[in-house]
Amino acid sequence: MPKLKTKSGAKKRFKLSASGKVIAGQAGKRHGMIKRTNKQIRNLRGTRAVSESDSVAVRKYYLPYG
């Protein structure tokens, strides 16, 4: 079998934690901040672990050697 290529978009969007979880940027802060509470905006900072069902697909198809 030939080597699989990592999807270049996934390289920029995801990384793996030491325990193998997929880490991604937090969604929901691109626009519409006026209608969100300050608490929501504060809690949307940084990165979060992707849900387990989504991380299976990310690891399998997008980051095959991650």
mmCIF file of the N, C-alpha and C atoms, coordinates in Angstrom:
data_MODEL
# 
_entry.id   MODEL 
# 
loop_
_atom_site.group_PDB 
_atom_site.id 
_atom_site.type_symbol 
_atom_site.label_atom_id 
_atom_site.label_alt_id 
_atom_site.label_comp_id 
_atom_site.label_asym_id 
_atom_site.label_entity_id 
_atom_site.label_seq_id 
_atom_site.pdbx_PDB_ins_code 
_atom_site.Cartn_x 
_atom_site.Cartn_y 
_atom_site.Cartn_z 
_atom_site.occupancy 
_atom_site.B_iso_or_equiv 
_atom_site.pdbx_formal_charge 
_atom_site.auth_seq_id 
_atom_site.auth_comp_id 
_atom_site.auth_asym_id 
_atom_site.auth_atom_id 
_atom_site.pdbx_PDB_model_num 
ATOM 1   N N  . MET A 1 1  ? 0.837   -1.192 0.000  1.00 0.00 ? 1  MET A N  1 
ATOM 2   C CA . MET A 1 1  ? 0.000   0.000  0.000  1.00 0.00 ? 1  MET A CA 1 
ATOM 3   C C  . MET A 1 1  ? 0.882   1.256  0.000  1.00 0.00 ? 1  MET A C  1 
ATOM 4   N N  . PRO A 1 2  ? 0.496   2.271  -0.778 1.00 0.00 ? 2  PRO A N  1 
ATOM 5   C CA . PRO A 1 2  ? 1.245   3.530  -0.740 1.00 0.00 ? 2  PRO A CA 1 
ATOM 6   C C  . PRO A 1 2  ? 0.929   4.298  0.544  1.00 0.00 ? 2  PRO A C  1 
ATOM 7   N N  . LYS A 1 3  ? 1.786   5.236  0.841  1.00 0.00 ? 3  LYS A N  1 
ATOM 8   C CA . LYS A 1 3  ? 1.531   6.077  2.003  1.00 0.00 ? 3  LYS A CA 1 
ATOM 9   C C  . LYS A 1 3  ? 0.315   6.952  1.737  1.00 0.00 ? 3  LYS A C  1 
ATOM 10  N N  . LEU A 1 4  ? -0.447  7.247  2.798  1.00 0.00 ? 4  LEU A N  1 
ATOM 11  C CA . LEU A 1 4  ? -1.601  8.129  2.690  1.00 0.00 ? 4  LEU A CA 1 
ATOM 12  C C  . LEU A 1 4  ? -1.170  9.565  2.964  1.00 0.00 ? 4  LEU A C  1 
ATOM 13  N N  . LYS A 1 5  ? -1.765  10.483 2.245  1.00 0.00 ? 5  LYS A N  1 
ATOM 14  C CA . LYS A 1 5  ? -1.462  11.892 2.483  1.00 0.00 ? 5  LYS A CA 1 
ATOM 15  C C  . LYS A 1 5  ? -2.406  12.444 3.545  1.00 0.00 ? 5  LYS A C  1 
ATOM 16  N N  . THR A 1 6  ? -1.855  13.268 4.425  1.00 0.00 ? 6  THR A N  1 
ATOM 17  C CA . THR A 1 6  ? -2.664  14.002 5.387  1.00 0.00 ? 6  THR A CA 1 
ATOM 18  C C  . THR A 1 6  ? -3.341  15.157 4.655  1.00 0.00 ? 6  THR A C  1 
ATOM 19  N N  . LYS A 1 7  ? -4.624  15.365 4.921  1.00 0.00 ? 7  LYS A N  1 
ATOM 20  C CA . LYS A 1 7  ? -5.331  16.481 4.303  1.00 0.00 ? 7  LYS A CA 1 
ATOM 21  C C  . LYS A 1 7  ? -4.748  17.790 4.816  1.00 0.00 ? 7  LYS A C  1 
ATOM 22  N N  . SER A 1 8  ? -4.344  18.668 3.894  1.00 0.00 ? 8  SER A N  1 
ATOM 23  C CA . SER A 1 8  ? -3.646  19.877 4.308  1.00 0.00 ? 8  SER A CA 1 
ATOM 24  C C  . SER A 1 8  ? -4.562  20.806 5.100  1.00 0.00 ? 8  SER A C  1 
ATOM 25  N N  . GLY A 1 9  ? -5.862  20.771 4.831  1.00 0.00 ? 9  GLY A N  1 
ATOM 26  C CA . GLY A 1 9  ? -6.781  21.587 5.630  1.00 0.00 ? 9  GLY A CA 1 
ATOM 27  C C  . GLY A 1 9  ? -6.871  21.095 7.063  1.00 0.00 ? 9  GLY A C  1 
ATOM 28  N N  . ALA A 1 10 ? -6.772  19.785 7.236  1.00 0.00 ? 10 ALA A N  1 
ATOM 29  C CA . ALA A 1 10 ? -6.847  19.215 8.583  1.00 0.00 ? 10 ALA A CA 1 
ATOM 30  C C  . ALA A 1 10 ? -5.595  19.529 9.387  1.00 0.00 ? 10 ALA A C  1 
ATOM 31  N N  . LYS A 1 11 ? -4.448  19.627 8.711  1.00 0.00 ? 11 LYS A N  1 
ATOM 32  C CA . LYS A 1 11 ? -3.211  19.981 9.402  1.00 0.00 ? 11 LYS A CA 1 
ATOM 33  C C  . LYS A 1 11 ? -3.344  21.332 10.097 1.00 0.00 ? 11 LYS A C  1 
ATOM 34  N N  . LYS A 1 12 ? -4.069  22.241 9.438  1.00 0.00 ? 12 LYS A N  1 
ATOM 35  C CA . LYS A 1 12 ? -4.196  23.594 9.955  1.00 0.00 ? 12 LYS A CA 1 
ATOM 36  C C  . LYS A 1 12 ? -5.283  23.705 11.023 1.00 0.00 ? 12 LYS A C  1 
ATOM 37  N N  . ARG A 1 13 ? -6.240  22.777 11.052 1.00 0.00 ? 13 ARG A N  1 
ATOM 38  C CA . ARG A 1 13 ? -7.406  22.919 11.914 1.00 0.00 ? 13 ARG A CA 1 
ATOM 39  C C  . ARG A 1 13 ? -7.401  22.021 13.143 1.00 0.00 ? 13 ARG A C  1 
ATOM 40  N N  . PHE A 1 14 ? -6.707  20.897 13.078 1.00 0.00 ? 14 PHE A N  1 
ATOM 41  C CA . PHE A 1 14 ? -6.755  19.932 14.171 1.00 0.00 ? 14 PHE A CA 1 
ATOM 42  C C  . PHE A 1 14 ? -5.356  19.599 14.659 1.00 0.00 ? 14 PHE A C  1 
ATOM 43  N N  . LYS A 1 15 ? -5.278  19.245 15.937 1.00 0.00 ? 15 LYS A N  1 
ATOM 44  C CA . LYS A 1 15 ? -4.059  18.623 16.447 1.00 0.00 ? 15 LYS A CA 1 
ATOM 45  C C  . LYS A 1 15 ? -4.491  17.582 17.464 1.00 0.00 ? 15 LYS A C  1 
ATOM 46  N N  . LEU A 1 16 ? -3.594  16.646 17.761 1.00 0.00 ? 16 LEU A N  1 
ATOM 47  C CA . LEU A 1 16 ? -3.912  15.572 18.685 1.00 0.00 ? 16 LEU A CA 1 
ATOM 48  C C  . LEU A 1 16 ? -3.286  15.857 20.038 1.00 0.00 ? 16 LEU A C  1 
ATOM 49  N N  . SER A 1 17 ? -4.035  15.581 21.091 1.00 0.00 ? 17 SER A N  1 
ATOM 50  C CA . SER A 1 17 ? -3.504  15.722 22.432 1.00 0.00 ? 17 SER A CA 1 
ATOM 51  C C  . SER A 1 17 ? -2.668  14.493 22.769 1.00 0.00 ? 17 SER A C  1 
ATOM 52  N N  . ALA A 1 18 ? -2.006  14.531 23.900 1.00 0.00 ? 18 ALA A N  1 
ATOM 53  C CA . ALA A 1 18 ? -1.156  13.416 24.309 1.00 0.00 ? 18 ALA A CA 1 
ATOM 54  C C  . ALA A 1 18 ? -1.961  12.145 24.531 1.00 0.00 ? 18 ALA A C  1 
ATOM 55  N N  . SER A 1 19 ? -3.219  12.306 24.927 1.00 0.00 ? 19 SER A N  1 
ATOM 56  C CA . SER A 1 19 ? -4.064  11.131 25.163 1.00 0.00 ? 19 SER A CA 1 
ATOM 57  C C  . SER A 1 19 ? -4.779  10.667 23.900 1.00 0.00 ? 19 SER A C  1 
ATOM 58  N N  . GLY A 1 20 ? -4.565  11.373 22.781 1.00 0.00 ? 20 GLY A N  1 
ATOM 59  C CA . GLY A 1 20 ? -5.146  10.948 21.517 1.00 0.00 ? 20 GLY A CA 1 
ATOM 60  C C  . GLY A 1 20 ? -6.434  11.642 21.132 1.00 0.00 ? 20 GLY A C  1 
ATOM 61  N N  . LYS A 1 21 ? -6.869  12.600 21.937 1.00 0.00 ? 21 LYS A N  1 
ATOM 62  C CA . LYS A 1 21 ? -8.083  13.336 21.591 1.00 0.00 ? 21 LYS A CA 1 
ATOM 63  C C  . LYS A 1 21 ? -7.769  14.351 20.495 1.00 0.00 ? 21 LYS A C  1 
ATOM 64  N N  . VAL A 1 22 ? -8.774  14.661 19.683 1.00 0.00 ? 22 VAL A N  1 
ATOM 65  C CA . VAL A 1 22 ? -8.609  15.648 18.614 1.00 0.00 ? 22 VAL A CA 1 
ATOM 66  C C  . VAL A 1 22 ? -9.001  17.010 19.170 1.00 0.00 ? 22 VAL A C  1 
ATOM 67  N N  . ILE A 1 23 ? -8.104  17.976 19.036 1.00 0.00 ? 23 ILE A N  1 
ATOM 68  C CA . ILE A 1 23 ? -8.318  19.328 19.539 1.00 0.00 ? 23 ILE A CA 1 
ATOM 69  C C  . ILE A 1 23 ? -8.570  20.257 18.357 1.00 0.00 ? 23 ILE A C  1 
ATOM 70  N N  . ALA A 1 24 ? -9.583  21.107 18.461 1.00 0.00 ? 24 ALA A N  1 
ATOM 71  C CA . ALA A 1 24 ? -9.911  22.045 17.387 1.00 0.00 ? 24 ALA A CA 1 
ATOM 72  C C  . ALA A 1 24 ? -10.328 23.373 17.992 1.00 0.00 ? 24 ALA A C  1 
ATOM 73  N N  . GLY A 1 25 ? -10.327 24.397 17.158 1.00 0.00 ? 25 GLY A N  1 
ATOM 74  C CA . GLY A 1 25 ? -10.757 25.714 17.604 1.00 0.00 ? 25 GLY A CA 1 
ATOM 75  C C  . GLY A 1 25 ? -12.232 25.719 17.934 1.00 0.00 ? 25 GLY A C  1 
ATOM 76  N N  . GLN A 1 26 ? -12.584 26.580 18.860 1.00 0.00 ? 26 GLN A N  1 
ATOM 77  C CA . GLN A 1 26 ? -13.971 26.658 19.304 1.00 0.00 ? 26 GLN A CA 1 
ATOM 78  C C  . GLN A 1 26 ? -14.811 27.368 18.253 1.00 0.00 ? 26 GLN A C  1 
ATOM 79  N N  . ALA A 1 27 ? -15.984 26.820 17.947 1.00 0.00 ? 27 ALA A N  1 
ATOM 80  C CA . ALA A 1 27 ? -16.870 27.405 16.949 1.00 0.00 ? 27 ALA A CA 1 
ATOM 81  C C  . ALA A 1 27 ? -17.779 28.458 17.587 1.00 0.00 ? 27 ALA A C  1 
ATOM 82  N N  . GLY A 1 28 ? -18.328 29.333 16.750 1.00 0.00 ? 28 GLY A N  1 
ATOM 83  C CA . GLY A 1 28 ? -19.361 30.237 17.224 1.00 0.00 ? 28 GLY A CA 1 
ATOM 84  C C  . GLY A 1 28 ? -18.902 31.630 17.576 1.00 0.00 ? 28 GLY A C  1 
ATOM 85  N N  . LYS A 1 29 ? -17.736 32.075 17.083 1.00 0.00 ? 29 LYS A N  1 
ATOM 86  C CA . LYS A 1 29 ? -17.280 33.427 17.401 1.00 0.00 ? 29 LYS A CA 1 
ATOM 87  C C  . LYS A 1 29 ? -16.943 34.239 16.167 1.00 0.00 ? 29 LYS A C  1 
ATOM 88  N N  . ARG A 1 30 ? -17.464 33.875 15.006 1.00 0.00 ? 30 ARG A N  1 
ATOM 89  C CA . ARG A 1 30 ? -17.103 34.599 13.791 1.00 0.00 ? 30 ARG A CA 1 
ATOM 90  C C  . ARG A 1 30 ? -17.908 35.889 13.624 1.00 0.00 ? 30 ARG A C  1 
ATOM 91  N N  . HIS A 1 31 ? -19.167 35.840 13.937 1.00 0.00 ? 31 HIS A N  1 
ATOM 92  C CA . HIS A 1 31 ? -19.998 37.036 13.767 1.00 0.00 ? 31 HIS A CA 1 
ATOM 93  C C  . HIS A 1 31 ? -21.175 36.930 14.722 1.00 0.00 ? 31 HIS A C  1 
ATOM 94  N N  . GLY A 1 32 ? -21.927 38.035 14.851 1.00 0.00 ? 32 GLY A N  1 
ATOM 95  C CA . GLY A 1 32 ? -23.097 38.022 15.731 1.00 0.00 ? 32 GLY A CA 1 
ATOM 96  C C  . GLY A 1 32 ? -22.760 38.103 17.200 1.00 0.00 ? 32 GLY A C  1 
ATOM 97  N N  . MET A 1 33 ? -21.652 38.767 17.550 1.00 0.00 ? 33 MET A N  1 
ATOM 98  C CA . MET A 1 33 ? -21.246 38.840 18.953 1.00 0.00 ? 33 MET A CA 1 
ATOM 99  C C  . MET A 1 33 ? -22.161 39.744 19.777 1.00 0.00 ? 33 MET A C  1 
ATOM 100 N N  . ILE A 1 34 ? -22.854 40.657 19.106 1.00 0.00 ? 34 ILE A N  1 
ATOM 101 C CA . ILE A 1 34 ? -23.731 41.593 19.813 1.00 0.00 ? 34 ILE A CA 1 
ATOM 102 C C  . ILE A 1 34 ? -24.819 40.841 20.581 1.00 0.00 ? 34 ILE A C  1 
ATOM 103 N N  . LYS A 1 35 ? -25.352 39.801 19.968 1.00 0.00 ? 35 LYS A N  1 
ATOM 104 C CA . LYS A 1 35 ? -26.471 39.094 20.606 1.00 0.00 ? 35 LYS A CA 1 
ATOM 105 C C  . LYS A 1 35 ? -26.034 38.056 21.626 1.00 0.00 ? 35 LYS A C  1 
ATOM 106 N N  . ARG A 1 36 ? -24.733 37.796 21.744 1.00 0.00 ? 36 ARG A N  1 
ATOM 107 C CA . ARG A 1 36 ? -24.241 36.827 22.720 1.00 0.00 ? 36 ARG A CA 1 
ATOM 108 C C  . ARG A 1 36 ? -23.914 37.530 24.042 1.00 0.00 ? 36 ARG A C  1 
ATOM 109 N N  . THR A 1 37 ? -24.078 36.823 25.117 1.00 0.00 ? 37 THR A N  1 
ATOM 110 C CA . THR A 1 37 ? -23.743 37.403 26.417 1.00 0.00 ? 37 THR A CA 1 
ATOM 111 C C  . THR A 1 37 ? -22.224 37.400 26.592 1.00 0.00 ? 37 THR A C  1 
ATOM 112 N N  . ASN A 1 38 ? -21.756 38.243 27.504 1.00 0.00 ? 38 ASN A N  1 
ATOM 113 C CA . ASN A 1 38 ? -20.320 38.289 27.785 1.00 0.00 ? 38 ASN A CA 1 
ATOM 114 C C  . ASN A 1 38 ? -19.816 36.944 28.296 1.00 0.00 ? 38 ASN A C  1 
ATOM 115 N N  . LYS A 1 39 ? -20.647 36.248 29.027 1.00 0.00 ? 39 LYS A N  1 
ATOM 116 C CA . LYS A 1 39 ? -20.262 34.930 29.538 1.00 0.00 ? 39 LYS A CA 1 
ATOM 117 C C  . LYS A 1 39 ? -20.072 33.946 28.391 1.00 0.00 ? 39 LYS A C  1 
ATOM 118 N N  . GLN A 1 40 ? -20.968 33.986 27.407 1.00 0.00 ? 40 GLN A N  1 
ATOM 119 C CA . GLN A 1 40 ? -20.827 33.101 26.247 1.00 0.00 ? 40 GLN A CA 1 
ATOM 120 C C  . GLN A 1 40 ? -19.532 33.389 25.501 1.00 0.00 ? 40 GLN A C  1 
ATOM 121 N N  . ILE A 1 41 ? -19.264 34.666 25.250 1.00 0.00 ? 41 ILE A N  1 
ATOM 122 C CA . ILE A 1 41 ? -18.061 35.057 24.515 1.00 0.00 ? 41 ILE A CA 1 
ATOM 123 C C  . ILE A 1 41 ? -16.813 34.609 25.273 1.00 0.00 ? 41 ILE A C  1 
ATOM 124 N N  . ARG A 1 42 ? -16.824 34.764 26.581 1.00 0.00 ? 42 ARG A N  1 
ATOM 125 C CA . ARG A 1 42 ? -15.696 34.356 27.413 1.00 0.00 ? 42 ARG A CA 1 
ATOM 126 C C  . ARG A 1 42 ? -15.474 32.849 27.338 1.00 0.00 ? 42 ARG A C  1 
ATOM 127 N N  . ASN A 1 43 ? -16.550 32.100 27.382 1.00 0.00 ? 43 ASN A N  1 
ATOM 128 C CA . ASN A 1 43 ? -16.442 30.639 27.376 1.00 0.00 ? 43 ASN A CA 1 
ATOM 129 C C  . ASN A 1 43 ? -16.096 30.069 26.011 1.00 0.00 ? 43 ASN A C  1 
ATOM 130 N N  . LEU A 1 44 ? -16.209 30.877 24.958 1.00 0.00 ? 44 LEU A N  1 
ATOM 131 C CA . LEU A 1 44 ? -15.899 30.395 23.613 1.00 0.00 ? 44 LEU A CA 1 
ATOM 132 C C  . LEU A 1 44 ? -14.439 30.625 23.225 1.00 0.00 ? 44 LEU A C  1 
ATOM 133 N N  . ARG A 1 45 ? -13.620 31.089 24.150 1.00 0.00 ? 45 ARG A N  1 
ATOM 134 C CA . ARG A 1 45 ? -12.204 31.308 23.842 1.00 0.00 ? 45 ARG A CA 1 
ATOM 135 C C  . ARG A 1 45 ? -11.461 29.985 23.736 1.00 0.00 ? 45 ARG A C  1 
ATOM 136 N N  . GLY A 1 46 ? -10.365 30.019 23.012 1.00 0.00 ? 46 GLY A N  1 
ATOM 137 C CA . GLY A 1 46 ? -9.446  28.888 23.019 1.00 0.00 ? 46 GLY A CA 1 
ATOM 138 C C  . GLY A 1 46 ? -9.893  27.715 22.172 1.00 0.00 ? 46 GLY A C  1 
ATOM 139 N N  . THR A 1 47 ? -9.496  26.518 22.597 1.00 0.00 ? 47 THR A N  1 
ATOM 140 C CA . THR A 1 47 ? -9.770  25.311 21.830 1.00 0.00 ? 47 THR A CA 1 
ATOM 141 C C  . THR A 1 47 ? -10.544 24.325 22.683 1.00 0.00 ? 47 THR A C  1 
ATOM 142 N N  . ARG A 1 48 ? -11.152 23.348 22.013 1.00 0.00 ? 48 ARG A N  1 
ATOM 143 C CA . ARG A 1 48 ? -11.920 22.319 22.700 1.00 0.00 ? 48 ARG A CA 1 
ATOM 144 C C  . ARG A 1 48 ? -11.633 20.978 22.067 1.00 0.00 ? 48 ARG A C  1 
ATOM 145 N N  . ALA A 1 49 ? -11.887 19.920 22.800 1.00 0.00 ? 49 ALA A N  1 
ATOM 146 C CA . ALA A 1 49 ? -11.775 18.571 22.249 1.00 0.00 ? 49 ALA A CA 1 
ATOM 147 C C  . ALA A 1 49 ? -12.998 18.309 21.368 1.00 0.00 ? 49 ALA A C  1 
ATOM 148 N N  . VAL A 1 50 ? -12.771 17.728 20.206 1.00 0.00 ? 50 VAL A N  1 
ATOM 149 C CA . VAL A 1 50 ? -13.848 17.393 19.281 1.00 0.00 ? 50 VAL A CA 1 
ATOM 150 C C  . VAL A 1 50 ? -14.606 16.207 19.856 1.00 0.00 ? 50 VAL A C  1 
ATOM 151 N N  . SER A 1 51 ? -15.915 16.112 19.576 1.00 0.00 ? 51 SER A N  1 
ATOM 152 C CA . SER A 1 51 ? -16.708 14.997 20.085 1.00 0.00 ? 51 SER A CA 1 
ATOM 153 C C  . SER A 1 51 ? -16.134 13.674 19.590 1.00 0.00 ? 51 SER A C  1 
ATOM 154 N N  . GLU A 1 52 ? -16.363 12.637 20.354 1.00 0.00 ? 52 GLU A N  1 
ATOM 155 C CA . GLU A 1 52 ? -15.740 11.341 20.066 1.00 0.00 ? 52 GLU A CA 1 
ATOM 156 C C  . GLU A 1 52 ? -16.169 10.800 18.709 1.00 0.00 ? 52 GLU A C  1 
ATOM 157 N N  . SER A 1 53 ? -17.434 10.978 18.347 1.00 0.00 ? 53 SER A N  1 
ATOM 158 C CA . SER A 1 53 ? -17.908 10.456 17.064 1.00 0.00 ? 53 SER A CA 1 
ATOM 159 C C  . SER A 1 53 ? -17.268 11.190 15.890 1.00 0.00 ? 53 SER A C  1 
ATOM 160 N N  . ASP A 1 54 ? -17.052 12.494 16.025 1.00 0.00 ? 54 ASP A N  1 
ATOM 161 C CA . ASP A 1 54 ? -16.393 13.250 14.965 1.00 0.00 ? 54 ASP A CA 1 
ATOM 162 C C  . ASP A 1 54 ? -14.894 12.977 14.920 1.00 0.00 ? 54 ASP A C  1 
ATOM 163 N N  . SER A 1 55 ? -14.301 12.766 16.084 1.00 0.00 ? 55 SER A N  1 
ATOM 164 C CA . SER A 1 55 ? -12.854 12.566 16.112 1.00 0.00 ? 55 SER A CA 1 
ATOM 165 C C  . SER A 1 55 ? -12.452 11.248 15.462 1.00 0.00 ? 55 SER A C  1 
ATOM 166 N N  . VAL A 1 56 ? -13.336 10.253 15.464 1.00 0.00 ? 56 VAL A N  1 
ATOM 167 C CA . VAL A 1 56 ? -13.046 8.994  14.773 1.00 0.00 ? 56 VAL A CA 1 
ATOM 168 C C  . VAL A 1 56 ? -12.834 9.258  13.287 1.00 0.00 ? 56 VAL A C  1 
ATOM 169 N N  . ALA A 1 57 ? -13.714 10.052 12.688 1.00 0.00 ? 57 ALA A N  1 
ATOM 170 C CA . ALA A 1 57 ? -13.596 10.362 11.265 1.00 0.00 ? 57 ALA A CA 1 
ATOM 171 C C  . ALA A 1 57 ? -12.363 11.212 10.982 1.00 0.00 ? 57 ALA A C  1 
ATOM 172 N N  . VAL A 1 58 ? -12.072 12.168 11.850 1.00 0.00 ? 58 VAL A N  1 
ATOM 173 C CA . VAL A 1 58 ? -10.904 13.036 11.644 1.00 0.00 ? 58 VAL A CA 1 
ATOM 174 C C  . VAL A 1 58 ? -9.633  12.202 11.655 1.00 0.00 ? 58 VAL A C  1 
ATOM 175 N N  . ARG A 1 59 ? -9.512  11.318 12.642 1.00 0.00 ? 59 ARG A N  1 
ATOM 176 C CA . ARG A 1 59 ? -8.303  10.505 12.738 1.00 0.00 ? 59 ARG A CA 1 
ATOM 177 C C  . ARG A 1 59 ? -8.192  9.528  11.572 1.00 0.00 ? 59 ARG A C  1 
ATOM 178 N N  . LYS A 1 60 ? -9.304  8.971  11.133 1.00 0.00 ? 60 LYS A N  1 
ATOM 179 C CA . LYS A 1 60 ? -9.261  7.949  10.109 1.00 0.00 ? 60 LYS A CA 1 
ATOM 180 C C  . LYS A 1 60 ? -8.993  8.509  8.718  1.00 0.00 ? 60 LYS A C  1 
ATOM 181 N N  . TYR A 1 61 ? -9.677  9.591  8.365  1.00 0.00 ? 61 TYR A N  1 
ATOM 182 C CA . TYR A 1 61 ? -9.626  10.099 6.985  1.00 0.00 ? 61 TYR A CA 1 
ATOM 183 C C  . TYR A 1 61 ? -8.690  11.280 6.789  1.00 0.00 ? 61 TYR A C  1 
ATOM 184 N N  . TYR A 1 62 ? -8.573  12.140 7.796  1.00 0.00 ? 62 TYR A N  1 
ATOM 185 C CA . TYR A 1 62 ? -7.862  13.386 7.591  1.00 0.00 ? 62 TYR A CA 1 
ATOM 186 C C  . TYR A 1 62 ? -6.452  13.387 8.178  1.00 0.00 ? 62 TYR A C  1 
ATOM 187 N N  . LEU A 1 63 ? -6.272  12.691 9.290  1.00 0.00 ? 63 LEU A N  1 
ATOM 188 C CA . LEU A 1 63 ? -4.962  12.636 9.942  1.00 0.00 ? 63 LEU A CA 1 
ATOM 189 C C  . LEU A 1 63 ? -4.552  11.176 10.100 1.00 0.00 ? 63 LEU A C  1 
ATOM 190 N N  . PRO A 1 64 ? -4.292  10.470 9.007  1.00 0.00 ? 64 PRO A N  1 
ATOM 191 C CA . PRO A 1 64 ? -4.074  9.035  9.112  1.00 0.00 ? 64 PRO A CA 1 
ATOM 192 C C  . PRO A 1 64 ? -2.849  8.647  9.935  1.00 0.00 ? 64 PRO A C  1 
ATOM 193 N N  . TYR A 1 65 ? -1.852  9.526  10.017 1.00 0.00 ? 65 TYR A N  1 
ATOM 194 C CA . TYR A 1 65 ? -0.657  9.206  10.787 1.00 0.00 ? 65 TYR A CA 1 
ATOM 195 C C  . TYR A 1 65 ? -0.537  10.078 12.028 1.00 0.00 ? 65 TYR A C  1 
ATOM 196 N N  . GLY A 1 66 ? -1.633  10.746 12.377 1.00 0.00 ? 66 GLY A N  1 
ATOM 197 C CA . GLY A 1 66 ? -1.603  11.662 13.503 1.00 0.00 ? 66 GLY A CA 1 
ATOM 198 C C  . GLY A 1 66 ? -1.551  10.970 14.838 1.00 0.00 ? 66 GLY A C  1 
# 
